[in-house]
Amino acid sequence: MSPSDTTRLINPVKERMALGDVALGMVVRLGRSGDIARLAKATGHDFIFMDAQHSLFSVETIGHIAQVALGCGIAPFVRVRSCDDPNTSLLLDNGVTGIVYPDVGSAADARRAVNAAKFPPIGKRSVCGGYPHFDYRSVPLTQSIPALNDATLVVCMIETKEGLENIEAIAAVDGVDVIHIGANDLLNSLGKPGKFDDPILVAALDRAIAAAQKHGKFAGCGGNRDVERQLQVIRKGVRFVTTQTDMGFLTAAASKWTDGVRQGWKP
């Protein structure tokens, strides 16, 4: 963004999905510095998904990581604790460009999620000034608010039977951008933990894709840590995918390396 173009914000996730391509995100549970954003970018990811629901992050740490992500062209998303997480607007004010809401069970939940993440007339988010998204330039609210609303993504996770039953109504809520199937929790809630090939998950993903397409939203999938299964849902129409956690990538690569050395050298 040039100094003369102070209101143009680009969310690489939204941009890629709008072109019909898939946006890939690394779930961050271990990283505590901006280096993780650069590593995600260098490994072909479009966004990071900082997991503040299951990992111990301070808001200041999230802010620092988000700043680096903005600087290197990767979208910083945060999974908050619920649709009522009081930190939602604070995170967005300080560099985050997408909020992932866990366990969205109804249209009412989705509306609360949108209200916290979007400014009027779409939501009820309060206004501050000096947004890092504009490199702290002074931008008139008449320009900054529409730009921030457009660049901020709201992701609603479907993780329960209730959420699945209400998925069409959730997708219809104005301001929701992504209907995201949380495979692990959804399967667990349906009594089929870890059964990623079960027809019930296949049907849930098909339903999410159909609901998203009907209402002009995007379908997402997470928790399914297998390349071929991820490719299958992408070919069906999923456009928002979390690949693996930073912890998972590190342990898998390190284990493969040490196993190779130990298997290749026999005393």
Contacts in CASP RR format, 6 or more apart in sequence:
PFRMAT RR
TARGET T0000
AUTHOR 0000-0000-0000
METHOD contacts of the structure
MODEL  1
MSPSDTTRLINPVKERMALGDVALGMVVRLGRSGDIARLAKATGHDFIFM
DAQHSLFSVETIGHIAQVALGCGIAPFVRVRSCDDPNTSLLLDNGVTGIV
YPDVGSAADARRAVNAAKFPPIGKRSVCGGYPHFDYRSVPLTQSIPALND
ATLVVCMIETKEGLENIEAIAAVDGVDVIHIGANDLLNSLGKPGKFDDPI
LVAALDRAIAAAQKHGKFAGCGGNRDVERQLQVIRKGVRFVTTQTDMGFL
TAAASKWTDGVRQGWKP
1 8 0 8 1.000
1 9 0 8 1.000
1 10 0 8 1.000
1 134 0 8 1.000
1 135 0 8 1.000
3 137 0 8 1.000
6 134 0 8 1.000
6 137 0 8 1.000
6 139 0 8 1.000
6 143 0 8 1.000
7 134 0 8 1.000
7 139 0 8 1.000
7 143 0 8 1.000
7 144 0 8 1.000
7 147 0 8 1.000
8 147 0 8 1.000
9 133 0 8 1.000
9 134 0 8 1.000
9 147 0 8 1.000
9 148 0 8 1.000
9 150 0 8 1.000
9 151 0 8 1.000
10 151 0 8 1.000
11 75 0 8 1.000
11 97 0 8 1.000
11 98 0 8 1.000
11 151 0 8 1.000
11 152 0 8 1.000
11 153 0 8 1.000
12 23 0 8 1.000
12 46 0 8 1.000
12 47 0 8 1.000
12 73 0 8 1.000
12 74 0 8 1.000
12 75 0 8 1.000
13 23 0 8 1.000
13 46 0 8 1.000
13 47 0 8 1.000
13 75 0 8 1.000
13 77 0 8 1.000
13 153 0 8 1.000
13 240 0 8 1.000
14 151 0 8 1.000
14 153 0 8 1.000
14 177 0 8 1.000
16 22 0 8 1.000
16 23 0 8 1.000
16 46 0 8 1.000
17 23 0 8 1.000
17 218 0 8 1.000
17 239 0 8 1.000
17 240 0 8 1.000
20 239 0 8 1.000
21 239 0 8 1.000
22 234 0 8 1.000
22 238 0 8 1.000
22 239 0 8 1.000
22 240 0 8 1.000
22 241 0 8 1.000
23 46 0 8 1.000
23 47 0 8 1.000
23 239 0 8 1.000
23 240 0 8 1.000
23 241 0 8 1.000
24 44 0 8 1.000
24 45 0 8 1.000
24 46 0 8 1.000
24 47 0 8 1.000
24 241 0 8 1.000
24 242 0 8 1.000
24 243 0 8 1.000
25 40 0 8 1.000
25 45 0 8 1.000
25 46 0 8 1.000
25 47 0 8 1.000
25 48 0 8 1.000
25 49 0 8 1.000
25 241 0 8 1.000
25 242 0 8 1.000
25 243 0 8 1.000
26 36 0 8 1.000
26 39 0 8 1.000
26 40 0 8 1.000
26 43 0 8 1.000
26 45 0 8 1.000
26 47 0 8 1.000
26 48 0 8 1.000
26 49 0 8 1.000
26 242 0 8 1.000
26 243 0 8 1.000
26 244 0 8 1.000
26 245 0 8 1.000
26 246 0 8 1.000
26 249 0 8 1.000
27 48 0 8 1.000
27 49 0 8 1.000
27 51 0 8 1.000
27 242 0 8 1.000
27 243 0 8 1.000
27 244 0 8 1.000
27 245 0 8 1.000
27 246 0 8 1.000
28 36 0 8 1.000
28 40 0 8 1.000
28 48 0 8 1.000
28 49 0 8 1.000
28 50 0 8 1.000
28 51 0 8 1.000
28 55 0 8 1.000
28 65 0 8 1.000
28 245 0 8 1.000
28 246 0 8 1.000
29 51 0 8 1.000
29 54 0 8 1.000
29 55 0 8 1.000
29 245 0 8 1.000
29 246 0 8 1.000
29 247 0 8 1.000
30 36 0 8 1.000
30 55 0 8 1.000
30 245 0 8 1.000
30 246 0 8 1.000
30 247 0 8 1.000
30 250 0 8 1.000
31 65 0 8 1.000
31 246 0 8 1.000
32 57 0 8 1.000
32 61 0 8 1.000
32 65 0 8 1.000
33 64 0 8 1.000
33 65 0 8 1.000
34 64 0 8 1.000
34 65 0 8 1.000
34 67 0 8 1.000
34 68 0 8 1.000
34 69 0 8 1.000
35 68 0 8 1.000
36 48 0 8 1.000
36 65 0 8 1.000
36 246 0 8 1.000
37 48 0 8 1.000
37 65 0 8 1.000
37 68 0 8 1.000
37 69 0 8 1.000
37 72 0 8 1.000
37 74 0 8 1.000
37 76 0 8 1.000
38 68 0 8 1.000
38 72 0 8 1.000
39 246 0 8 1.000
40 47 0 8 1.000
40 48 0 8 1.000
40 69 0 8 1.000
40 74 0 8 1.000
41 69 0 8 1.000
41 72 0 8 1.000
41 73 0 8 1.000
41 74 0 8 1.000
45 74 0 8 1.000
45 243 0 8 1.000
46 74 0 8 1.000
46 75 0 8 1.000
47 74 0 8 1.000
47 75 0 8 1.000
47 76 0 8 1.000
47 77 0 8 1.000
48 65 0 8 1.000
48 69 0 8 1.000
48 74 0 8 1.000
48 75 0 8 1.000
48 76 0 8 1.000
48 77 0 8 1.000
49 77 0 8 1.000
49 78 0 8 1.000
49 79 0 8 1.000
49 100 0 8 1.000
49 242 0 8 1.000
50 57 0 8 1.000
50 62 0 8 1.000
50 65 0 8 1.000
50 76 0 8 1.000
50 77 0 8 1.000
50 78 0 8 1.000
50 79 0 8 1.000
51 57 0 8 1.000
51 79 0 8 1.000
51 245 0 8 1.000
52 62 0 8 1.000
52 78 0 8 1.000
52 79 0 8 1.000
52 80 0 8 1.000
52 81 0 8 1.000
52 87 0 8 1.000
53 79 0 8 1.000
53 80 0 8 1.000
53 81 0 8 1.000
53 102 0 8 1.000
54 79 0 8 1.000
59 87 0 8 1.000
59 90 0 8 1.000
59 91 0 8 1.000
59 94 0 8 1.000
62 76 0 8 1.000
62 78 0 8 1.000
62 91 0 8 1.000
62 94 0 8 1.000
62 96 0 8 1.000
63 76 0 8 1.000
63 91 0 8 1.000
63 94 0 8 1.000
63 95 0 8 1.000
63 96 0 8 1.000
65 76 0 8 1.000
66 76 0 8 1.000
66 91 0 8 1.000
66 94 0 8 1.000
66 95 0 8 1.000
66 96 0 8 1.000
66 97 0 8 1.000
66 132 0 8 1.000
67 95 0 8 1.000
67 132 0 8 1.000
69 75 0 8 1.000
69 76 0 8 1.000
70 76 0 8 1.000
70 95 0 8 1.000
70 97 0 8 1.000
70 132 0 8 1.000
70 133 0 8 1.000
75 97 0 8 1.000
75 98 0 8 1.000
75 153 0 8 1.000
76 95 0 8 1.000
76 96 0 8 1.000
76 97 0 8 1.000
76 98 0 8 1.000
77 96 0 8 1.000
77 97 0 8 1.000
77 98 0 8 1.000
77 99 0 8 1.000
77 100 0 8 1.000
77 153 0 8 1.000
77 155 0 8 1.000
78 91 0 8 1.000
78 96 0 8 1.000
78 98 0 8 1.000
78 99 0 8 1.000
78 100 0 8 1.000
79 99 0 8 1.000
79 100 0 8 1.000
79 101 0 8 1.000
79 102 0 8 1.000
79 157 0 8 1.000
80 87 0 8 1.000
80 88 0 8 1.000
80 91 0 8 1.000
80 99 0 8 1.000
80 100 0 8 1.000
80 101 0 8 1.000
80 102 0 8 1.000
81 102 0 8 1.000
82 101 0 8 1.000
82 102 0 8 1.000
82 103 0 8 1.000
83 101 0 8 1.000
83 104 0 8 1.000
83 109 0 8 1.000
83 110 0 8 1.000
83 112 0 8 1.000
83 113 0 8 1.000
83 116 0 8 1.000
84 112 0 8 1.000
84 116 0 8 1.000
85 116 0 8 1.000
88 99 0 8 1.000
88 116 0 8 1.000
88 117 0 8 1.000
89 116 0 8 1.000
89 117 0 8 1.000
89 125 0 8 1.000
89 126 0 8 1.000
91 99 0 8 1.000
92 98 0 8 1.000
92 99 0 8 1.000
92 117 0 8 1.000
92 125 0 8 1.000
92 148 0 8 1.000
92 152 0 8 1.000
93 128 0 8 1.000
93 131 0 8 1.000
94 132 0 8 1.000
95 131 0 8 1.000
95 132 0 8 1.000
95 133 0 8 1.000
97 133 0 8 1.000
97 151 0 8 1.000
97 152 0 8 1.000
97 153 0 8 1.000
98 117 0 8 1.000
98 152 0 8 1.000
98 153 0 8 1.000
98 154 0 8 1.000
98 155 0 8 1.000
99 113 0 8 1.000
99 116 0 8 1.000
99 117 0 8 1.000
99 152 0 8 1.000
99 153 0 8 1.000
99 154 0 8 1.000
99 155 0 8 1.000
100 155 0 8 1.000
100 157 0 8 1.000
100 180 0 8 1.000
101 109 0 8 1.000
101 110 0 8 1.000
101 113 0 8 1.000
101 154 0 8 1.000
101 155 0 8 1.000
101 156 0 8 1.000
101 157 0 8 1.000
102 157 0 8 1.000
102 159 0 8 1.000
102 185 0 8 1.000
103 109 0 8 1.000
103 157 0 8 1.000
103 159 0 8 1.000
103 160 0 8 1.000
103 185 0 8 1.000
104 110 0 8 1.000
104 113 0 8 1.000
104 156 0 8 1.000
104 157 0 8 1.000
104 158 0 8 1.000
104 159 0 8 1.000
104 163 0 8 1.000
104 170 0 8 1.000
105 158 0 8 1.000
105 160 0 8 1.000
105 162 0 8 1.000
105 163 0 8 1.000
105 166 0 8 1.000
105 170 0 8 1.000
106 162 0 8 1.000
106 163 0 8 1.000
106 166 0 8 1.000
106 169 0 8 1.000
106 170 0 8 1.000
107 166 0 8 1.000
107 169 0 8 1.000
107 170 0 8 1.000
107 172 0 8 1.000
107 173 0 8 1.000
109 156 0 8 1.000
109 170 0 8 1.000
110 156 0 8 1.000
110 169 0 8 1.000
110 170 0 8 1.000
110 173 0 8 1.000
110 176 0 8 1.000
111 173 0 8 1.000
113 154 0 8 1.000
113 156 0 8 1.000
113 176 0 8 1.000
114 122 0 8 1.000
114 123 0 8 1.000
114 154 0 8 1.000
114 173 0 8 1.000
114 174 0 8 1.000
114 175 0 8 1.000
114 176 0 8 1.000
115 123 0 8 1.000
115 124 0 8 1.000
115 125 0 8 1.000
116 123 0 8 1.000
116 124 0 8 1.000
116 125 0 8 1.000
117 123 0 8 1.000
117 125 0 8 1.000
117 152 0 8 1.000
117 154 0 8 1.000
118 124 0 8 1.000
118 125 0 8 1.000
118 149 0 8 1.000
118 152 0 8 1.000
118 154 0 8 1.000
118 175 0 8 1.000
119 125 0 8 1.000
119 127 0 8 1.000
119 145 0 8 1.000
119 148 0 8 1.000
119 149 0 8 1.000
122 149 0 8 1.000
122 174 0 8 1.000
122 175 0 8 1.000
123 175 0 8 1.000
127 141 0 8 1.000
127 145 0 8 1.000
129 144 0 8 1.000
130 136 0 8 1.000
130 137 0 8 1.000
130 138 0 8 1.000
130 139 0 8 1.000
131 139 0 8 1.000
131 144 0 8 1.000
131 148 0 8 1.000
133 147 0 8 1.000
133 148 0 8 1.000
133 151 0 8 1.000
134 144 0 8 1.000
139 147 0 8 1.000
153 177 0 8 1.000
153 178 0 8 1.000
154 175 0 8 1.000
154 176 0 8 1.000
154 177 0 8 1.000
154 178 0 8 1.000
155 177 0 8 1.000
155 178 0 8 1.000
155 180 0 8 1.000
155 220 0 8 1.000
155 240 0 8 1.000
156 170 0 8 1.000
156 176 0 8 1.000
156 178 0 8 1.000
156 179 0 8 1.000
156 180 0 8 1.000
157 180 0 8 1.000
157 181 0 8 1.000
157 182 0 8 1.000
157 185 0 8 1.000
158 164 0 8 1.000
158 167 0 8 1.000
158 170 0 8 1.000
158 179 0 8 1.000
158 180 0 8 1.000
158 181 0 8 1.000
158 182 0 8 1.000
158 186 0 8 1.000
158 204 0 8 1.000
158 208 0 8 1.000
159 182 0 8 1.000
159 185 0 8 1.000
159 186 0 8 1.000
159 189 0 8 1.000
160 185 0 8 1.000
160 186 0 8 1.000
160 189 0 8 1.000
161 189 0 8 1.000
161 190 0 8 1.000
163 170 0 8 1.000
164 186 0 8 1.000
164 204 0 8 1.000
164 207 0 8 1.000
167 179 0 8 1.000
167 207 0 8 1.000
167 208 0 8 1.000
167 211 0 8 1.000
168 211 0 8 1.000
168 214 0 8 1.000
168 215 0 8 1.000
170 176 0 8 1.000
170 179 0 8 1.000
170 211 0 8 1.000
171 179 0 8 1.000
171 211 0 8 1.000
171 212 0 8 1.000
171 214 0 8 1.000
171 215 0 8 1.000
171 217 0 8 1.000
172 215 0 8 1.000
176 217 0 8 1.000
177 217 0 8 1.000
177 218 0 8 1.000
178 212 0 8 1.000
178 217 0 8 1.000
178 218 0 8 1.000
178 219 0 8 1.000
178 220 0 8 1.000
178 240 0 8 1.000
179 208 0 8 1.000
179 211 0 8 1.000
179 212 0 8 1.000
179 217 0 8 1.000
179 218 0 8 1.000
179 219 0 8 1.000
179 220 0 8 1.000
180 208 0 8 1.000
180 219 0 8 1.000
180 220 0 8 1.000
180 221 0 8 1.000
180 222 0 8 1.000
180 240 0 8 1.000
181 201 0 8 1.000
181 204 0 8 1.000
181 205 0 8 1.000
181 208 0 8 1.000
181 219 0 8 1.000
181 220 0 8 1.000
181 221 0 8 1.000
181 222 0 8 1.000
182 221 0 8 1.000
182 222 0 8 1.000
182 223 0 8 1.000
183 196 0 8 1.000
183 201 0 8 1.000
183 221 0 8 1.000
183 222 0 8 1.000
183 223 0 8 1.000
183 224 0 8 1.000
184 193 0 8 1.000
184 194 0 8 1.000
184 222 0 8 1.000
184 223 0 8 1.000
186 201 0 8 1.000
186 204 0 8 1.000
187 193 0 8 1.000
187 194 0 8 1.000
187 195 0 8 1.000
187 196 0 8 1.000
187 198 0 8 1.000
187 200 0 8 1.000
187 201 0 8 1.000
188 194 0 8 1.000
190 200 0 8 1.000
192 198 0 8 1.000
192 200 0 8 1.000
192 201 0 8 1.000
195 201 0 8 1.000
196 224 0 8 1.000
196 226 0 8 1.000
196 229 0 8 1.000
197 229 0 8 1.000
205 219 0 8 1.000
205 221 0 8 1.000
205 233 0 8 1.000
205 236 0 8 1.000
205 238 0 8 1.000
206 236 0 8 1.000
208 219 0 8 1.000
208 220 0 8 1.000
208 221 0 8 1.000
208 238 0 8 1.000
209 219 0 8 1.000
209 236 0 8 1.000
209 237 0 8 1.000
209 238 0 8 1.000
211 217 0 8 1.000
211 219 0 8 1.000
212 218 0 8 1.000
212 219 0 8 1.000
212 220 0 8 1.000
213 219 0 8 1.000
218 239 0 8 1.000
218 240 0 8 1.000
219 237 0 8 1.000
219 238 0 8 1.000
219 239 0 8 1.000
219 240 0 8 1.000
220 233 0 8 1.000
220 238 0 8 1.000
220 239 0 8 1.000
220 240 0 8 1.000
220 241 0 8 1.000
221 230 0 8 1.000
221 233 0 8 1.000
221 238 0 8 1.000
221 240 0 8 1.000
221 241 0 8 1.000
221 242 0 8 1.000
222 241 0 8 1.000
222 242 0 8 1.000
223 242 0 8 1.000
224 230 0 8 1.000
224 233 0 8 1.000
225 243 0 8 1.000
225 244 0 8 1.000
225 248 0 8 1.000
230 241 0 8 1.000
230 243 0 8 1.000
233 241 0 8 1.000
234 241 0 8 1.000
244 252 0 8 1.000
END
